[in-house]
Each structure stands twice: as C-alpha cells, then as structure tokens.
Amino acid sequence: MSSRPTIAVTGASGLLGRPLRAAIESRGRFLFRGSAFRRAGGGLDLVDLTDRAATESWLDDTRASAVVHLAAERRPDAYEADPDAADRLNIDTTAALAESCAHRRVPLLFLSTSYVFDGTAPPYRPDDQPNPLNAYGRSKVRGEQAVRSASDLHRILRVPMLHGPSADLAESSVTLIARTMLDADGPVLLDVRQTRYPAYTPDLAEAVVGLLPGLIDGTLPGPALHFCPDEGFTKQEMGRIMAPLVGLDPARAAADNRPPTGAPRPEDVRLDCPHLKALGLLNTTPFREAIARSLESIRRAGGLP
C-alpha cells in the first residue's frame, strides 16, 4: 500500500478538474482519486453526489487525506433557469459532503467564487462580508456557510471566471466570447461595464496543489482564501484579444454600454489574495499568453477551424 496521501476531487472531469488531476499526478507527492457524473470513466469514479449514501461509500473507498470539492453549477443564467436542481448540487451536496468529511476528520477545500461579492468596493479581502447579486452567488455563500459550520478543518477558495485547456469553446464563459464572434455575420456587442479577472486553470491547479500540504496538516490560513490575477478586462477587451487568434478582425468586438440582461452580475469583483501571495502560490500567466494556449488546445481538439 502506498504511503502517499490520497486527494479525492469531485467534479474531476471539468474545466479545473482536468488540470488539477494532471498537476496532482505529475508532482508524485499525492495519489489522485476523482469523481464525475456525466463524464465519468477514464480513471474517474462514477458518483452521484446528490446521493448521500453513494458519496459516503466513495469517501470510505478513497480513504482520502483531503477532499477538493469542485462539482457545481457555475453558470449564473443556467442557475436562474432551474434553481431547485442547482441548489441541490451547490448547497445540499456541499453541506452533506462537508459534514461527511468532518465526521471522518478529513479536511475539505471548497471552490467558491468572486460572485459572492456585489462588485461595489473592490478589491475584496477574504474576510470581507459577502453580498451576492444573483442566485449562483447566493448558493455559493450558503455553501461556504455549510463548509464553515461543518468543521474548522475545512477551507474555502474563491476564484474568478476561469478558462483553460478544453475541447469546446462553450465550456468557459471566456472562450464562449470567441464562439459568439465566430457565429456572427458582423460586429458583436460585448459588455464594457463589467471588469473581469480571467484565471488560467493550470495556474489555479498548481496553486491548489500547493495548498494541499497545509490543508492536510492544519496549518493553512483561512477559513477563506482568494486566487485572482491582477489583470482586468471587459468582455469587449477580451474579445479584441481573442479575435485575431481565431482569424477575426478585432473590430468584430464592439462596445455594448447597455445594462446586461440575464442574471445580474457585479461590475468589479477583483479579489485581494494576501494568503496565496504570502505562500508564494499566486503565480499567473499573462492573459494574452494564457488565452492563446486555451484556444490552441480547443483547436487541436477540433473545436476551432
């Protein structure tokens, strides 16, 4: 039997789960066990996290030293469309998993979001009071509350919007901008009212792996931590950067000054990251370089012409 600690990861088939698996396995310090639902297979366990008994059985089988909880409904508009189903995953499942881990004295790292803040007073520190504007943000606040209540072993990691290696432009709201421009016959109106801080998932995965020793031995600061690049962009600015990378004129990205439709979004939720800076774990790839890598991975997978 290996003496290396096992890290159990939920949502391991997702945008962050895939590079996190690669980062864990490449380091050699930990063993990896991942769960998925719709995209199980390929070494990932099929687990319905909404089934408490199935989740308990999986935790017992993994004998994990720590759990990283990534599984979630992270699309604000989809959340508004079916809040009951989304609540079951983002709130009920998180609460049950946090309690199950606490019962086993297994620390849990819960991935949360910058959308827990209202965007009126950035940058936000880890101890600032959440005030979400939409149902997705509210669900993450309730998930955070459940994690904090379950055990002082657990930690919360808030992150901004993500992009990274993928096979599909639609998997990230960042690369979805490129899909929108490619599908249009002419200029596309892209928001200029909101500033976003897109993070590259391999960078975030490396930070998570760096947090694991402290999570396991109880020395990690908390209960909340932040990961966020310094570079901020509007959707139009991101569109203009991506346009030439997908064969389009940057002028295809036109300015939209109108109030956005759909679920309300905060205008600027830049996160201050004192803990990760102190730990030397806030290493971020410049957006122009990172988005080129993300788009190239999609092109190689056949998701781009």
RODO-2510 file (C-alpha; in nm, 4 decimals, decimal comma):
residues 305
     n   res          X          Y          Z
     1     m     0,0000     0,0000     0,0000
     2     s     0,1306     0,3442    -0,0915
     3     s     0,2239     0,5834     0,1894
     4     r     0,1350     0,8834    -0,0240
     5     p    -0,1773     1,0750     0,0843
     6     t    -0,4803     1,0413    -0,1425
     7     i    -0,6553     1,3547    -0,2670
     8     a    -1,0197     1,2999    -0,3654
     9     v    -1,1535     1,5508    -0,6177
    10     t    -1,5198     1,5972    -0,7081
    11     g    -1,6057     1,7378    -1,0491
    12     a    -1,2747     1,5989    -1,1714
    13     s    -1,3828     1,5877    -1,5374
    14     g    -1,4443     1,9632    -1,5504
    15     l    -1,2527     2,2676    -1,6655
    16     l    -1,0456     2,2872    -1,3459
    17     g    -1,0669     1,9212    -1,2525
    18     r    -0,8657     1,8052    -1,5541
    19     p    -0,5581     2,0248    -1,4967
    20     l    -0,5832     1,9618    -1,1230
    21     r    -0,5632     1,5880    -1,1869
    22     a    -0,2611     1,6440    -1,4117
    23     a    -0,0922     1,8634    -1,1502
    24     i    -0,1513     1,6133    -0,8684
    25     e    -0,0315     1,3165    -1,0708
    26     s     0,2752     1,4958    -1,2098
    27     r     0,4014     1,6004    -0,8666
    28     g     0,4163     1,2434    -0,7354
    29     r     0,3577     1,3546    -0,3772
    30     f    -0,0103     1,2558    -0,3693
    31     l    -0,2369     0,9897    -0,5101
    32     f    -0,5369     1,1094    -0,7085
    33     r    -0,8965     0,9869    -0,6928
    34     g    -1,1564     1,1760    -0,8901
    35     s    -1,5311     1,1556    -0,9249
    36     a    -1,7561     1,2646    -1,2094
    37     f    -2,1127     1,2049    -1,3166
    38     r    -2,1921     1,2787    -1,6802
    39     r    -1,8307     1,2365    -1,7877
    40     a    -1,7160     0,9518    -1,5641
    41     g    -1,4695     0,6977    -1,6978
    42     g    -1,1085     0,7388    -1,7984
    43     g    -0,9988     0,6620    -1,4450
    44     l    -1,2716     0,8716    -1,2799
    45     d    -1,5284     0,7167    -1,0467
    46     l    -1,8980     0,7496    -1,1295
    47     v    -2,0538     0,9145    -0,8239
    48     d    -2,3881     1,0901    -0,7918
    49     l    -2,3019     1,3461    -0,5263
    50     t    -2,6698     1,4160    -0,4648
    51     d    -2,6928     1,0575    -0,3315
    52     r    -2,5626     1,0808     0,0256
    53     a    -2,5101     0,7059     0,0621
    54     a    -2,3162     0,6832    -0,2635
    55     t    -2,0966     0,9755    -0,1605
    56     e    -2,0298     0,8218     0,1812
    57     s    -1,9328     0,4932     0,0174
    58     w    -1,6963     0,6736    -0,2200
    59     l    -1,5284     0,8617     0,0646
    60     d    -1,4771     0,5372     0,2543
    61     d    -1,3326     0,3714    -0,0539
    62     t    -1,0876     0,6530    -0,1301
    63     r    -0,9569     0,6814     0,2267
    64     a    -0,8689     1,0341     0,1280
    65     s    -0,6421     1,2580     0,3307
    66     a    -0,8186     1,5620     0,1816
    67     v    -1,1107     1,6372    -0,0495
    68     v    -1,1226     1,9132    -0,3117
    69     h    -1,4849     1,9933    -0,3963
    70     l    -1,5140     2,1346    -0,7483
    71     a    -1,8505     1,9954    -0,8616
    72     a    -2,1041     2,2758    -0,9048
    73     e    -2,3486     2,4525    -1,1314
    74     r    -2,1357     2,7577    -1,2122
    75     r    -2,3388     2,9256    -1,4888
    76     p    -2,5457     3,2131    -1,3419
    77     d    -2,8057     3,2083    -1,6197
    78     a    -2,8494     2,8308    -1,6001
    79     y    -2,8874     2,8661    -1,2252
    80     e    -3,1720     3,1136    -1,2655
    81     a    -3,3408     2,8781    -1,5145
    82     d    -3,3535     2,5798    -1,2753
    83     p    -3,2671     2,6969    -0,9234
    84     d    -3,4008     2,3898    -0,7443
    85     a    -3,1733     2,1484    -0,9300
    86     a    -2,8795     2,3841    -0,8949
    87     d    -2,9416     2,4281    -0,5221
    88     r    -2,9263     2,0527    -0,4737
    89     l    -2,5753     2,0468    -0,6181
    90     n    -2,4328     2,3768    -0,4948
    91     i    -2,5872     2,3850    -0,1480
    92     d    -2,7275     2,0494    -0,0379
    93     t    -2,4452     1,8382    -0,1782
    94     t    -2,1807     2,0749    -0,0426
    95     a    -2,3335     2,0669     0,3045
    96     a    -2,3593     1,6873     0,3050
    97     l    -2,0056     1,6426     0,1761
    98     a    -1,8650     1,8887     0,4314
    99     e    -2,0420     1,7027     0,7123
   100     s    -1,9256     1,3630     0,5854
   101     c    -1,5663     1,4832     0,5654
   102     a    -1,5883     1,6368     0,9119
   103     h    -1,7169     1,3070     1,0532
   104     r    -1,4043     1,1390     0,9121
   105     r    -1,1742     1,4257     1,0196
   106     v    -1,0854     1,4794     0,6540
   107     p    -1,0261     1,8431     0,5533
   108     l    -1,2184     1,9766     0,2551
   109     l    -1,1245     2,2582     0,0160
   110     f    -1,4401     2,4131    -0,1296
   111     l    -1,4131     2,6056    -0,4540
   112     s    -1,6205     2,9223    -0,4321
   113     t    -1,6480     3,2335    -0,6452
   114     s    -1,5841     3,6064    -0,6596
   115     y    -1,9580     3,6356    -0,7295
   116     v    -2,0244     3,6160    -0,3561
   117     f    -1,9466     3,9915    -0,3596
   118     d    -2,1557     4,2721    -0,5096
   119     g    -1,8768     4,4446    -0,7030
   120     t    -1,9151     4,7890    -0,5470
   121     a    -1,5932     4,8065    -0,3399
   122     p    -1,3065     4,6038    -0,4885
   123     p    -1,0595     4,4624    -0,4175
   124     y    -1,2258     4,2174    -0,1788
   125     r    -1,0298     4,0615     0,1045
   126     p    -1,1006     3,7082     0,2281
   127     d    -1,2696     3,8375     0,5433
   128     d    -1,4988     4,0870     0,3665
   129     q    -1,8724     4,0343     0,4042
   130     p    -2,0345     3,8620     0,1038
   131     n    -2,3298     4,0326    -0,0641
   132     p    -2,4166     3,8358    -0,3807
   133     l    -2,6334     3,9773    -0,6584
   134     n    -2,7601     3,6541    -0,8170
   135     a    -2,8794     3,3057    -0,7258
   136     y    -2,5455     3,1476    -0,8176
   137     g    -2,3598     3,3796    -0,5802
   138     r    -2,6165     3,3209    -0,3061
   139     s    -2,5768     2,9449    -0,3446
   140     k    -2,2024     2,9737    -0,3025
   141     v    -2,2456     3,1848     0,0106
   142     r    -2,4717     2,9170     0,1547
   143     g    -2,2194     2,6526     0,0533
   144     e    -1,9460     2,8487     0,2285
   145     q    -2,1606     2,8749     0,5411
   146     a    -2,2168     2,4997     0,5409
   147     v    -1,8450     2,4329     0,4995
   148     r    -1,7537     2,6683     0,7852
   149     s    -2,0202     2,5181     1,0118
   150     a    -1,9149     2,1597     0,9455
   151     s    -1,5527     2,1821     1,0600
   152     d    -1,2676     2,4193     1,1305
   153     l    -1,0527     2,1811     0,9254
   154     h    -1,2229     2,2932     0,6049
   155     r    -1,1170     2,5816     0,3832
   156     i    -1,2798     2,7934     0,1095
   157     l    -1,1011     2,9087    -0,2054
   158     r    -1,2711     3,1879    -0,4006
   159     v    -1,1764     3,2298    -0,7644
   160     p    -1,2792     3,4493    -1,0613
   161     m    -1,4022     3,3348    -1,4037
   162     l    -1,1896     3,0535    -1,5471
   163     h    -1,0584     2,9395    -1,8830
   164     g    -0,8132     2,6693    -1,9791
   165     p    -0,7425     2,3652    -2,1948
   166     s    -1,0655     2,2310    -2,3398
   167     a    -1,2261     2,0746    -2,6448
   168     d    -1,5171     2,3179    -2,6589
   169     l    -1,5355     2,6970    -2,6735
   170     a    -1,8592     2,6848    -2,4741
   171     e    -1,7016     2,5219    -2,1669
   172     s    -1,5744     2,8585    -2,0402
   173     s    -1,7558     3,1911    -2,0416
   174     v    -1,4264     3,3441    -2,1549
   175     t    -1,3816     3,1350    -2,4705
   176     l    -1,7563     3,1496    -2,5299
   177     i    -1,6923     3,5102    -2,6346
   178     a    -1,4876     3,3778    -2,9255
   179     r    -1,7692     3,1361    -3,0156
   180     t    -2,0167     3,4247    -3,0214
   181     m    -1,7941     3,6266    -3,2549
   182     l    -1,7332     3,3305    -3,4855
   183     d    -2,1056     3,2592    -3,5131
   184     a    -2,1966     3,6184    -3,6026
   185     d    -2,2000     3,7679    -3,9507
   186     g    -2,0724     4,1040    -3,8316
   187     p    -1,9786     4,3007    -3,5190
   188     v    -2,0875     4,1559    -3,1849
   189     l    -2,1865     4,3797    -2,8950
   190     l    -1,9769     4,2886    -2,5903
   191     d    -2,0141     4,4357    -2,2441
   192     v    -1,7869     4,7221    -2,1382
   193     r    -1,9481     4,7923    -1,7993
   194     q    -1,8073     4,4966    -1,6061
   195     t    -1,4427     4,4144    -1,5370
   196     r    -1,3375     4,0510    -1,5087
   197     y    -1,0128     3,8837    -1,3990
   198     p    -0,9911     3,5621    -1,6010
   199     a    -0,7749     3,2917    -1,4448
   200     y    -0,5967     3,0150    -1,6364
   201     t    -0,6908     2,6772    -1,4903
   202     p    -0,3397     2,5218    -1,4979
   203     d    -0,2203     2,8172    -1,2863
   204     l    -0,5036     2,7651    -1,0407
   205     a    -0,4419     2,3899    -1,0340
   206     e    -0,0792     2,4467    -0,9337
   207     a    -0,1942     2,6782    -0,6546
   208     v    -0,4413     2,4188    -0,5256
   209     v    -0,1714     2,1513    -0,5178
   210     g     0,0488     2,3945    -0,3290
   211     l    -0,2265     2,4413    -0,0690
   212     l    -0,2744     2,0704    -0,0055
   213     p     0,0074     2,0102     0,2457
   214     g    -0,1198     2,2919     0,4678
   215     l    -0,4780     2,1737     0,4264
   216     i    -0,3814     1,8247     0,5390
   217     d    -0,1655     1,9251     0,8359
   218     g    -0,4000     2,2030     0,9515
   219     t    -0,1578     2,4943     0,9032
   220     l    -0,3360     2,6540     0,6072
   221     p    -0,4719     3,0016     0,6908
   222     g    -0,8395     3,0609     0,6493
   223     p    -1,1220     2,9933     0,6618
   224     a    -1,1321     3,1683     0,3207
   225     l    -0,8557     3,2249     0,0678
   226     h    -0,8509     3,4052    -0,2675
   227     f    -0,6878     3,3350    -0,6040
   228     c    -0,7127     3,6105    -0,8660
   229     p    -0,4881     3,7547    -1,1394
   230     d    -0,4148     4,1267    -1,1362
   231     e    -0,5173     4,1835    -1,4987
   232     g    -0,8734     4,3049    -1,5501
   233     f    -1,0669     4,3122    -1,8779
   234     t    -1,4133     4,3892    -2,0067
   235     k    -1,5743     4,1342    -2,2358
   236     q    -1,5049     4,3642    -2,5299
   237     e    -1,1355     4,3805    -2,4390
   238     m    -1,1177     4,0022    -2,4124
   239     g    -1,2976     3,9729    -2,7463
   240     r    -1,0482     4,2023    -2,9156
   241     i    -0,7584     3,9983    -2,7791
   242     m    -0,9139     3,6691    -2,8910
   243     a    -1,0356     3,7832    -3,2332
   244     p    -0,7056     3,7543    -3,4245
   245     l    -0,6354     3,4221    -3,2519
   246     v    -0,9459     3,2764    -3,4185
   247     g    -0,8983     3,4506    -3,7527
   248     l    -1,1203     3,7539    -3,6955
   249     d    -1,0741     4,1292    -3,7113
   250     p    -1,0627     4,2780    -3,3575
   251     a    -1,3263     4,5266    -3,4772
   252     r    -1,5707     4,2334    -3,4634
   253     a    -1,5815     4,3027    -3,0860
   254     a    -1,7997     4,6120    -3,0497
   255     a    -1,8755     4,8035    -2,7299
   256     d    -2,2047     4,7388    -2,5502
   257     n    -2,2850     5,0027    -2,2883
   258     r    -2,6344     4,8742    -2,2147
   259     p    -2,7204     4,7147    -1,8794
   260     p    -2,6640     4,3400    -1,9211
   261     t    -2,9557     4,1003    -1,9489
   262     g    -2,9950     3,7706    -1,7669
   263     a    -2,8809     3,7082    -1,4107
   264     p    -2,7355     4,0250    -1,2558
   265     r    -2,3573     4,0381    -1,2445
   266     p    -2,1340     4,2539    -1,0240
   267     e    -1,9326     4,5224    -1,2028
   268     d    -1,5907     4,4553    -1,0473
   269     v    -1,5121     4,1708    -0,8088
   270     r    -1,1357     4,1801    -0,8059
   271     l    -1,0091     3,9621    -0,5212
   272     d    -0,7244     4,0564    -0,2898
   273     c    -0,5096     3,7487    -0,2280
   274     p    -0,2907     3,8044     0,0798
   275     h    -0,2635     3,4398     0,1832
   276     l    -0,1615     3,2979    -0,1531
   277     k     0,0843     3,5840    -0,2068
   278     a     0,2460     3,5097     0,1299
   279     l     0,2647     3,1401     0,0423
   280     g     0,4191     3,2117    -0,2993
   281     l     0,1257     3,0451    -0,4741
   282     l    -0,0170     3,3381    -0,6721
   283     n     0,1610     3,2651    -0,9995
   284     t    -0,0471     3,3666    -1,3003
   285     t     0,0184     3,3514    -1,6741
   286     p    -0,0468     3,6827    -1,8565
   287     f    -0,3905     3,6711    -2,0168
   288     r    -0,2709     3,7150    -2,3762
   289     e    -0,0423     3,4145    -2,3408
   290     a    -0,2887     3,2057    -2,1405
   291     i    -0,5855     3,2602    -2,3723
   292     a    -0,3703     3,1707    -2,6721
   293     r    -0,2931     2,8387    -2,5016
   294     s    -0,6590     2,7778    -2,4215
   295     l    -0,7688     2,8479    -2,7783
   296     e    -0,4894     2,6361    -2,9236
   297     s    -0,5967     2,3398    -2,7092
   298     i    -0,9510     2,3776    -2,8443
   299     r    -0,8174     2,3978    -3,1995
   300     r    -0,6146     2,0788    -3,1523
   301     a    -0,9258     1,9046    -3,0182
   302     g    -1,1257     2,0049    -3,3271
   303     g    -1,3324     2,2736    -3,1579
   304     l    -1,1927     2,5524    -3,3760
   305     p    -1,1327     2,5724    -3,7521
***
